[in-house]
Amino acid sequence: MMHPSTTVTPGHDPDMGTPLRESDVVVTLEIDGQTVTVPAGTSIMRAAADRDVNIPKLCATDSLEPFGSCRLCLVEIEGRRGFPASCTTPVEPGMKVRTQSPALQDLRRNVMELYISDHPLDCLTCAANGDCELQDMAGVTGLREVRYGFEGDNHLHDAKDESNPYFTYDPSKCIVCNRCVRACEETQGTFALTISGRGFASRVSAGQDQPFMDSECVSCGACVAACPTATLQEKSIIAMGQPEHAVVTTCAYCGVGCAFKAEMKGGEVIRMTPYKDGGANEGHACVKGRFAWGYATHKERITKPMIRSKITDPWREVSWDEALDYAASEFRRIQATYGRESIGGITSSRCTNEETYLVQKLVRAAFGNNNVDTCARVCHSPTGYGLKQTLGESAGTQTFKSIEHSDVILVMGANPTDGHPVFASRLKRRVREGANLIVIDPRRIDIVDGPHVKAAFHLPLRPGTNVAMVNALAHVIVTEGLLAEDFIAERCEDRAFAQWRDFVALPENSPEAVSVVTGVAAEQIRGAARLYATGGNAAIYYGLGVTEHVQGSTAVMGIANLAMATGNVGREGVGVNPLRGQNNVQGSCDMGSFPHELPGYRHVSDTLVRETFEAAWGVTLQAEPGLRIPNMFDAAVHGSFKGLYCQGEDIVQSDPNTQHVAAAMEAMECIVVQDIFLNETAKYAHVLLPGTTFLEKDGTFTNAERRISRVRRVMAPLPGMADWEVTIALAKRLGYDMPYTHPSQIMDEIARLTPTFSGVSYARLDEAGSLQWPCNDEAPDGTPIMHVHEFVRGKGRFIITRYVPTDEKVTPRYPLLLTTGRILSQYNVGAQTRRTENVAWHDEDRLEIHPVDAEDRGIKDGDWVGIRSRAGETVLRAVISERMQPGVVYTTFHFPESGANVITTDNSDWATNCPEYKVTAVQVLPVVQPSAWQAQYSTFNRTQLALLEAAHMPPEPAPAK
């Protein structure tokens, strides 16, 4: 399928009426005299659409199963009485169908007349005018008059529901087609909508006739997209009118990587609609990608470069030239004074592959060192290490769509409904279809026990005991003879397997022994292990609850061991699948953002690889790895690291042990931050370079399934320069030229130098829509499933994963364990979502605590509580919740004033330094005032905002002489 490189038509994508059916059996029939051949199970409506015959419809749409309620799609079938609905009637061999006749036209017109008899005739002033299927069908059926209805009972004065900040519900325009209800069920899986009342009184309702904001609605927008009238309508459309063109691009929130149409008027975004041909999302979205894009034009955007000598000085707005000259001169001064290794850079997981590639190239070629790192250090660096060691490649093995073939789904340390909601909808759908679900998580997350999805097993382990749990699962598989012996013999290293098998068979790894450590009953562990090993195609999906531990890399290797031991690698419906947090965290790793690896995960010490880059870049590269982010902080505090270029990451808010990070920032002499807002890191900066949002970018993102997708600029960069241009300009001032004139040229260089990307180009991406790496001569169309015939490393390698308890233990002084995570409406450090209406759902971070722990401490719901660890103290409002287990508390980290990372420690993974965010020993007690850190932060924040405001104030007039 050809995908557009620039613009497409706004509004609804071409609609085939009913979903595509796949079958090895084909059926040939005749429609309006034309011969049509389609897969068995295809509806007459879709078969007709294949021949560009568009049968009228209202309740039917190709994203939902056929419903057959609107009666507009009636057809005539030779030899059959009556007028069957084409959406619910499957094709049959030799069938002869007529889609047009005088009788059908009369029937359809009469049906339309009934709809319009209880519908406002305000088309000219209706927000959906020009994008209304009801309006279209009135024209198709030739409706010219409405003879009845307006003088009797009607719904024309029903009250609107304006409670949702992003869309309105106008029941007076509802035709009860059920599309919104079915979208909520089939596409989203929330079941928040229903049809209340009977007969004439029937209307769509959220929850139990509640306002949308009081119901279980998660504002994914599936109902709005499905609505054929103006019943459910975006408020942006109501305010600004219909768009006139659209551009296909990729969402800049989580690692699912949804494709969207940015629907525009000139250079202004009117709405974002999920793109049906998006490989990752197939026309679905969540509240963030669908609606929370207003931050791109927020009044707090930084649009002018600024500089200052000290962080206590006011900011001074300057030209791009002055800002870049100053940054370059400071970096040169620091290196001349303190040495080549005294500066470094941090790439962004929110920026494009091309921008990230340039930053790591800037550090290696212009700074002359390998002091470059990325936020994957603090989230999924154990994934890269663990999967590389066992399977041979630092990425997940499947497509998201692969879950449609899973019989058992094991979710460990991830909360898909909050962190990866579009993937979660796929997961919930598959569980409703009959797949078994295993959840390993300290909290009772939504998918454990909901009204429509229920886990077969929930293993609520104690935080920090992942490796013990994985070993116990493996113990059952080994000792009960559940191994995939043939797969192991053919695909895995014999000696390593034998050593691992003997290790996990030890009594210390039995569920009975491990239950003491994890707090999970042995029979539950055994049941889950048996189900995973024997239940058919079994897939593992995991998140930061696995990686952000001192044994994060060990746990990832243990997960890979489980998959290999049961043969669940290399085909649809199985695999090892890390759920990456940010939109391009996979891409930032692919592009060589780690201090020890060049693009494509090749070590800097590899002479041949290094020589390839040296020849292409025209410089000599260092063979020794540089500093990781924690090393940079430590070196700054000790006085040897003095300068930092930080693009698009808020390390002060997102990294652990905030007070240590702040001390490191204060110790540096020049910090250059490139970002869209004055974030927490920028408050410590000396040079602030305005960044751009995804709406202002050309480039690519790579999602958690290795899918490379185009990001297309839909509006001019507000600062006047795109991020990639800024990096090039800085490099030039440091004496290193990067002669690119468009991001496509950067991708061409990436492809030339990176074997897994050698088949990638903008032309190929425009043609294919997206490509999953490896994409090269061996796989010209990309690689949806990894490790099909053999592992990337050749033979799979089992690795012994001995459980070593974390040093972070509960004590009488710190008797509770704190773990952290995300919530659906907010994203990461919240810099984007906090500047949208998403704050209507979550406007502060809170501490979840079990009723038993709350009662022991005299804490009531909503009380302010102090959370103290050995690293620091903060104060949050308490939420008493049985989602927690006794002894464990939980919070999010989306608001800087919350100070969630003030209390997280600097414990980290043994292999990668990924911080142990998920295990912090704390005490929680009622308090009546903010913590000392929060008071200090409040003062510092006010000061920095005032210093920013000073940059916008006109200079005082000179005193009169």
N, C-alpha and C positions, 0 to 999 in steps of 0.2 A: 504494500500500500504506500502510495506517495504521501508524505507528510509535508505540510507547508513550511517554507523557510521564513516567511514573513507574516502575512496576514491571512485570516480566514473570516468567514461570515460570522457576525455576532449572533447571539441567540441560540436556539436549539440546533444541535448537530443533526445531520440526516438520520431519520428514524425509520428503522425497518419494521417497526410494529411489535414484533415479538423476538425473543432471544434466539441467537444462532444455535442450531442443533448440530451435533457432531455424530456421524454414523458412517460405518463402512458400507452400509446399504444405501443406494440412491433410488429415488422415485421419480418417474417421468409422468407429467400430466400436461393438460392443456388449459391455459388461462387466456380468455378473450382471443382464442384462435392461435395463440403462441405456444410453442412447446417449451416446457420448463423442466429442468432436471435439478433436484435438490436432495440433500440428505433426508433419510427417513426421519419422521418426527417433526419436520418443519411445518409450520402453519401455512395455510393458504395465503394469509396476509403477507407473510415474509416471502413466500415463493413469488407472489405477484410483485412485491417490491424489488426482487431480484431482476425483474424485467421492466423496472421503472413504471410499474402500474401501482399507483398509490391509492389504496382503498381508504375511504374516509374512516376516521377513528377519533376517539376521545379518551377512552379508558385504557387503550393499548399503547405501550411504548416498549422499545426493544431492550430496555434495562430491567424490565419486570416480567414475571410470568403472566401469561394472558389471563384475563378476568372475565371478559364477555358481558359487561354490564351496560355499555352505552348504546348498543344496538345500531350503531351507525355503520358498522363494517359488514353488514349482511350481504350475502352473495347468493347466486343461484347455482346449483349443481345439477347437471343433467342426470335425470333418473332419480332424483331425490326430492321429496316433498318439502315445502316450506322454504325458509330463508335462513340458513345457518350462519352463525357469526364466523367470519374468516379468521379471527384471532385464535379461537379455541378449537377450530377444526383442522386436524392434521391432513396433509396431502395423502392421496392414495393413488396407486398405479392406474393410469388410464382415465383418471378423473377429468371431467370437462367442466370448467368453471366460467361463469359470466360475472363480471364485476360491475357492469353497467346495463341497466334496462329501465324502461319507464316505471315498472313496478318498484324496482329498487330505489329509483330517484324519489318517488312519492313517499315510500316508507322512510327514507332518510330525512326528507324535508319535514315530515310530520314529527319525527323524533326530535329534530332540531327545534321545531316550534315549541314542543313541550319544554325543552331546556330553557329557551329564551323567555317563555312565559313567566318564569320566576327568576329573571336575571336583569340587573340594571342595564338600561340601554344608554350608557354613558361612554360609549366607545371613544369618542373624540377626546374626552378628558381623562380616560382611564390610563393608569401607568403602564398597562400591558399593551396598549394600542401599538400595533405593529409587531407584536411578539405574543400573540394570543391564538391558541389553537381553536378555541371556541369561535372566535371571529373568523378564522380561516375556514372552518367547517360550515359556518353559516353561508359563506360565499360558495363553497363547493357544492352544497346541497341546493343552492338557488333559493334560499329562504328570503321572502320579500315582505311578508306580513305575519303578525302574531295576533290571532283572533281571540285569545282568551287569557285569563290569568291575573291581569293587573288589578281588577276590581275585587277579587276575592282574597283569601289568605295568601301571603307570600312572605319571603324572607328579606325583602328589600331594605328594611330598616334595622336589621340585626346589628348589634354593636361590634365594632372592630376590637381585636386584641392587639394592642400596641406594646405589650409588655417586653417582647424581645427587642434588644437594641438594634438588631440587624434586619429583621423582616417583620412584616405585619400580616395579620390573619383577618381577612374580611369575609365573614360567613355569607354575606349577601350575594357573593359572587361564586359560591361553592356549587358545583354541579354533582357532588357526591360520586365522583368517578372512582374514588378509592385509591387513586394513584399515590397520593401522599402517604396514606396508611400503609400501602404495600411497599413503598420505598423505605419507610421507617422499619418495616419488618424484614424485607428481603435484602435491601442494600445495606442499611445501617445496622440492623439487628438490635435496636433499642426497644421497639414495640411501645413507643411513647404515645402514638396516635391511635385513635379508634373512631368508629362511626357510632355516635350516641343517638338514641331515639330510634323510632321506627317510622316507616312510610314518609309522609310529608314532613314529619318532625326530625328526620335524620339529618345530622350534620357532623362534620369532622370535629373531633374534640381532642385536646391534649390531656392526657391523664384521665381523671374523672371530672370532665368539664371544668378543668382548671385553666388559668392563664398559662401560656407557653412557659414562662419563666418559673412557674411553680411546679411544673410537671417534670417527668424524667427526660424530656427532650434535651439532647446534647448539642443542638444548633449546628448539626453537620451540614444542613442545607439540602439534604436529599429530597425532602418534601417540597421545598421551594423549586428545585430543579424539575421535579416531576409534575408540578401543578400545571395544567393546561390553560388556566385562566389567571386572573389577577387576585385569586383568593389568597395565595401565599406569594408575597412579592417583596423583593429586596427594598429596603428603605432608600438605598442609594439610587435605585431606578425611579422611585417615586419623587425623589428630590431633584434628580438631574436629567431624567428622561432616558430614552433608549440609546444605546451605543450605536456608532456607525461603522466601526471596524474592530477587529479583534486580532490578537497576536498570541500564538501558542508559546508558553514558557513553562518553567518548572518552579514549584513551590520552594521557598527558602526557610522552611521550618524544619521538621524532623527528617530522619533518614529514610522515610518511605519514598520521598521523591515524587510526589504527585504532579501530573501534568495539568496545566490550567490554560484556559483561554482568558487572557487579560482583555476585557471588552472596554473599548475606548471611545471617547469623543475628542478628536484631536490628540493632544498629549495628556489627557486626563483619564485616569482609570475610573470607570463607572461601576464595574463589578468584576469579580473573578468567578468563572464557572469551570467546574472540573471537566477535563477533556476526555471524551469517551474512548479515544484511541491511546490514552496514556497507559503504557505497559504496566506501571506500578499500581495505578489506582482505577483504571477502566471506568472513569466517569464518576467516581466517588470522591469525597473530601471530608475534612473535619472543620470545626469552627475556626481554627486558626488560619488555615490556607484559604478557606472559602470567604471569610469575612474580615479577618484581622490584618488587613493590609494598609490601613490608614496611617500607620506609623511612617510610611514612606514620605508623606508630605506634612508630618507633624511640625508644629511651630517650634519645637525644640531641636529640630535638625541642625547640625553644624554644617554650614555651607561656605564658610570663609576660613582659610588657613589662619592660624594664630600661633604666636610664640611668646615666651617669657623666659627670663633667666633663672628664676627660682619659683617653686610652687607657691610661695607666699606672695608673689607679684601678681598684679592684674594681667589678664590676657590682653594681647595687642593684635588686632586684626591686621594682616599684612597680605601682600600679593603672594601668588604661588611661587614666584621666583625667589622672593626674600625668604619665605619659609623653608624651601628646599635648600637654598644656599646655606642658611643657618644650620639646618640639620646636618648637612654634609660636612660643614666646617667643624661642627662639634664632634662628629664621629671621627674625623681625621685627627682632631686635637687629642681626643681620648686615646686613640690607638698610638699616636706618637708619644704620649705620656706614659701609658700603662701597658702597652703591648698589643699585638694583633688580636689576642684572645679576649680582650677586655670589653668587646661589644658582641651583640648577637641579635637574632630576630625570632619572632614568633609568627607563624602563619595562621591563617584563619580557616576554621571549618565552616564558616558561613559564606566565605568568598568562593569564587569559581576555581576550577582546576587550573585555569590559565593564570589567574592572579596568584594562587598559591605557589605554582611552579616558579613564577618570577621572583617571589620573595625568597624562596630557598636558593634560587640562582643568585640573587643579590647577595645573600649572606656568603655563599661559597666563593663566588667569583669577584665581588666587589669588596666585601669585608675581609675575604681571604681566610675564612675559618669555617668550621662546621657547627658553629653555635646556633643551630636552628631547631626549633621544636614546634609542636602544635598541641591543641587541646586534647587530641587523642591520648596524649600522655596521661591525662587525668580521667580518662573514661575507658577507651577500648584498646590501649596499648597491649594489655595482656592477650586480647584476641589475636593481634598480629603475631605476637611471640608464640603463643600456644598452638595456634593452627599451623604456623610455619613449621614448627618442630614436629608435629604429628602427621599432618596431611601434605605439607609442602607449600601452602599458599596462605597468605595473611588476609583471608576474606571468607565470607560465607559461601555456602555451596549451592544454594537454590535460587529460584525465583519465588516471589511472594505467592504467585498463582499456584505454585507447586503444592501448596497446602490443600488444594482441592482433591489431591490424591492421597492424603494422609489418613491413616486409620487410627493412629495414636499420636497425640500432640503433647509434648512435654515442654512446659513453660517454666523456666527457672530464673529467678532474679530479674524478672521483667514484668511490667504492668502495661500490657499493650493497649488497653482501653484508654489510658491516660497518656502514655508516651508515644504510641504508634497507632492511633485510632483507626486509620483506614485499613491497615493490616488486621487490626483486631476485628473489624467487621467481617473480613474473610474467615478469620479463625472461628468466630462465633457461628457463622453460617455453616462451616464444615462440622462443627460439633452438633448443631441442630440436625444435620443430615445423618449423624450417627457415629462420628469419630469420637474416640475416648480421649479425655483430657486429664493430664496430670499437672498439677501446679506445685512447685516447690518455692515457697515464699514465706517469710515470717508473718506477713499480714494476710488477712482474708480479703484479697483484692476482688474486684468486681466479678471476674470470670470464675471464681471459686464456687459461688453458690448464688446464682441469679435466678430470676423467674423463668428465663428461657435458655440459660446455659449453666450447666452444673458439672464440676470436675468429678471424675471417677475417684481421684485421690487428691487430697491436699496435704502436703507434708510441710507443716509450719515450723521449720527448723529454727534454731537459735541463730541470730546473726553471727557470722564468722565461722560457721561449721559446714560450708559448702563442700569442701574436699572430703570430709568425713562422710557426708551423705552420698556423694558420687561413688566413693569407694564401697560403701555398703550396697548400693545398687549393683555395682560390678561384682561384688562378692556373691550375691544371689545368682546372677547370670552365670558365673563360673561354676559355683558349687552345685547348682541345680541342673547343669547340663544344657543351658539355654544358649550357648555360643553358636554363632554361624560358622561352623568349622570349615566348610568349603570356601567361604569368602575369605576367611583369615588365611587359610593355606595358600590361596591363589594370590591374594592382594597385599599381605602384610609380612613384615620381617619376622622370621621364625624365632630367632633368639630373643628379640625384644618382647615378642608376645609371650613366650614361655616364662620369662622373668616377671612380666606383669601379671600373668595368670597366677603364678605362685604367690606373688605379693598380695593380690586382692583376696586370695583364698585364705589368708591368715585369719585366725580367730579375732584378732583385734579389729578387723574390718567387717565383721558380721553385723547384721542389723541389731542384734541383741547388745553387742558391745557399743555400737555407734549410737543407739537410742539414748544412752546415758549422756552422750556428748551433745546430740542434736535436740533432744527433747521430743523426738518423734517415735511413736510406738513401732517396735520391730515388725509387727505384722503389716502395718501400713507400708513400711519400706519394702517388705517382701512383695506385697501385692502390687505396688507400683512397678517394681523391677520386672516381675513376671509379665505384667501388662505391656510394658515397653518392649520386652524381648519377644513376645509371642503374639502381639495384637495386630500384626500386619505391618504395613508401611509406617515407620515411626520417625517423627521429626522432632528435633530439639530446637527450641527458640530460647535465647537467653539474652540478658541485658546487663546493666551496670551492677545489679545485685550479685552477679557472678564475678565481674572483673574488678570492682573497686574494693579489693581486699588485699591483705598482705600475701595471700595465696591466690591472687586472681589468675595468674598465669597457670598455676597448678590446676585450678578448677577448670580452666578452658581445656587443658590437655586431658583432664579426666573426662570431660564431656566428649571429646574426640575419641577417647578410648572406648566409651560406651557405644558410640555410633559404629566404630569399626568392629567391635566385639559382636555386634548383632547384625552386621552387614547392612546397616542403614546409611549407606553413602553411595552416591553415584547414579541415582535414578529419581524419577518424580516422586514426591510425597515423603521424602526422607531428609537426611542431611543434618548439618550443624549450621545454625543460622543465627549469627549475632544481630541483634536489633540495634543499629547504630543511632545515636541520639540526635546529632545535628545534620542538617541537610547535606553537607559535603565533608563530613568527618572521614568517610571512606576515601573520598578523593584527596583530601589533604595528606593522608597517609600514602596513597598511591603516588603522589607527586614528589615524594622525597623530602617530607618535612621533618623526619627524624634525624637527629645528629649523627647517626651511624649508617644511614641508608640514603642512597641516591634514588631518583625515581624508578619505580618498579621493584622496590624492596631489595636492592642490590647493595651490598656492604661497601662502604667507602674504602675499605682496605683491599678490595679486589682490584688488582692492578689493571687488568684488561678493561674492566668496566670504567674505572677512573680515567684511563687513557681515552676511551671513547668520548667521554664528556669533555675532557681537556681539549681534544681535537675540535669538538663542536663549539666549545665556549671560548677557546683561545686563551686559556689560563692554566696555571698549575694548581691542582686541587690537593687539599690536605688528606693524608691517608689515615689520620687518627680521628675517631669520633669526637664531636664537640660536646658542649654542655647540654644536659637536659634541663627542663624548666626548673625543677627543684635545685639542681646544681647552680643554675644562674642566680637563684635567690640566695643560696648559701654564700656563693662567691661575692655577691653584692654586699651582703652583710659583713663579710670579711675584708672587703675593700679592693678586690681584684677584678670585679665585673662592674663596669661603669656606664655602659650605654646600651639601649634596647630600642629596636624597631618593632612595634607590636601592631599588627594589622588585624582588626576585626575580632579581637578576643578581649574579654573583660576578666583578666586574671586576678585582679584584686577581689572581685566578688566570687568568682567561680573556684578558685584554688583553695586548698585547705589551710587551716591555721592562719587566718586573715591577718593577725597582728604580725606574724613573721613576714608575710608577703609585703605588708605595708612598710615594715622596717627596711626590707630590701629595696623597695621603690624609693624610699626617702634617701637611701644611701647612694643612688645612682646620680650621675651628673647630667646625663641627657637621655630622656625618654621621649621617643617619638611615637605617638599613637595616631593611627588612622582609623577613624570610626565615624558613625553617623550621629552619635549623641555624645554628650559629656558623660561618659559612663564612669564607673568607680576607678578604673585604671587611668582614664584621661585626667582625673583630678590630681594625679601625681605627675602628669606629663609636662614637658617643657616645649614641645612642638605638637600642635594638634592639627592634623591634616584631615579635612572632611572626606569621609568615605561615601560610597554609594550603595543603594539598596538593590535587590535583585531586579527590580523594575527598571533600573538604569544601566543594566549590565548586558553585555554579550559574552557568552562563554558556555561552560558546561558544568553540571554537578554530577557526582557519582553517588548513587544511593546505597543502601545496605545490601542490596542484591547485585552489586557491581554494575548497575545499569547507568550508563553514561547518557545524559539527556541534555538537550540544548536549553540554555537560558537566553532569552531574546530581549533586547532592549525595547521597551515600549514608551519610555519618556526620556528626555534629555537629562544627563547628570546634573543635579541641582548645583553641585560645586563647580561645574564647568569642566572638570577632568574626571575620567573614569579611574578606578583603582589601579588598573594595569598601567595606565599612562603615568600615574604618580610614581610607581615603583621604577619605571624606566627612567623618569626624569631624575630621581634620586641617584640611581646607579650611574647615570651620565656625569653627575656632579662629583661622584666618587671616582671618576676616571674609567668607567666601564660602560661601553655602549651596548644597548640591546636594540637592534634595528627592526622592531616590529611596527607595523602600521595598523594591524587589526588582530583581535584575539585568535582568529582562525590560523594565523601564521604561528602563533604560540603552540596551538594544538598540533600543527604540522611538525613542529620541532619535537614535541613530546612523542609523537608517533614514530619519528625517525630514531629516537634514542631509547625508547621503552618497548621491548618486545611484546608485552601484553597489550599495548595500545597501537601497534604498527598498522592495523587496518582501520583506525579511527580517523575521520575527518569530518568537517562540518557538512560536506556534500553527502557523505554516507549517513550521517545522523539525520539530515533533512529527508533523505530517501527512506530510511528505515524507521524513523521516529525515535529510536533509542537503540543502543547496543550494549551488551554485557561483556565486559572483558573477562578472559583474554579474547581479543579480536585481532586476528592476524592471518597469515596465509593458511595456517592449519584450521582456523575457525573464522572464515571471512564474514559470517553473519553473527559472530559473537558466540558466547558460551553460556546459555541459560543454566545448565547443570554442570557442576564441576566434578572431576574425578570419576568420570563415567567408566572408562575401561581400566585405568590405572591412576594412582595418585600422582599429583604433580611432582612429588619427590621420588616417584617410582613405586617403592613398596611403602605402605603405611607403617608408621612407627609407633608402637605402644610405648608409653613412658610411665614409669612408676610415679605415683602421686601420693606420697606419704603426707598424712595430715599433721600439720604443726599448728597448735593453737596460737592465736594472736596474742601479743603482749597486752592488748587492750582488754583487760578483764574487769568484771564487776568486783567491787570491794564494798565494805560497809560505808565508805565515804562516797562511792559512786556505784550505787546498787542497780542502776538501770542501764540498758543498752539503747543508744539512739541510732536509728538508721534514717536515711534520707531518700527522697525521690521527687517525682514531678506530679503535676496535676494537669488535667486535660486543657483547661482554658489558658494556662500560662506556659511560657517557653523558656527553658534554660534560665539565664539570669534576668529575664523579664524585660530587658531593655526595649524590645519591640512590643510585646503584648501588653505591657503595663501602660503603653501609650495608645491603647485602643479601648473599645467598649468591653473587651474581655474582662476588665476589672469588675464588671457587674456580677461575675460568677465567683471571682476569687480576688479579693483586694488586700489580703495580707497572708503571710505564712503563719500557720498555726501548728500547735503541737498536739498530735493524737496520743492519747494515753488511755490505757485500759481502766474500766471502772474500779477494779480492785486496787490498782496502784493509786488512782485518784482518791479513793476513799481513805486509804492509809495515810494520805498526806493532807486530807481536808480540802481537796481541790474540787471545785464545782465547774460545770460546763461554762466556758466563757471567762473563767478567772485568768488573771495574769499570773504566769509562773516563771520562775527563774530556772534556767537550765545551765548547770555548771559542770564543766569537764576539767581535765588537767590542763587543757589549752586555754580555756577562757570561759566567759559566762555571757549569756544573753537572756532576754525576756520575750516570751511569746504568750499569746492567748491560748488557753487549753481547750481542746475538743475531746470530750470523753467518748470513746468509741470501742466497741467490741471487735472491730476489725483488727485491733492489736491483740497480741497475747500478753499476759501478765509478764512484767519484767522488761518489756520492749516499748519504746516510744518512737514517734516518727514525725518528721517535718519535711516541708518543701523548702526551696532555696531561691525563690523567684524575686524576692524583694530585698534590696541591699540593707535596709534598716533592720531587718530581722536578724542578721548576723549569724545565719546558720553555720557558716564556715569559720566563725570565731571559735566555735567549740569543737570542730573536727580537728583531729590531731595530724601530725606529720608522719604517722606510720604509713608505709607504702609497700607495694608488691615487690617481692624479692628480685624479680627479673627486670621489671620495667619502671619502677618507681611510681606506678599508678597509686594514688592515695587511697587509704582505707576509709572512704567516706561512710561506709555502711556499718561500721562498728565503732562506736564511741561510748565509753563508760561515762555515765552522767548521774547527777542527782537532780531531782525536780521538786521544787517547793514553792508554795504561794509567795508572791511578792506584791509590793504596792507601788514600785517605781521602776523605770528602766534600769538596765545594767550600766555599769561605769563605761563600758565600751560604747553602748548605744548613746549615752550622753556625749561622749567624746566625738562619736561619729556625727551626731546631730550638729555640733558646733563646727566640725570640719566641713561638713556638707554645706552648711549655710555660707561659710566663708568662701568655698570654691564657687558656689553659684553667684555670689556677689562679685567675685573676681571675673567670672565670665560675663556678667552683666556690664562690668566696667568696659569691656571691649566694644560694646555696642553704644556706649554713651558718647555724645559729641564732646570734643575737647573744650575745656573751659576757655573763654576768651581771654586774651592777654589783658593785664591790668592797664587802665588808662594812664598815660604819662602826664 
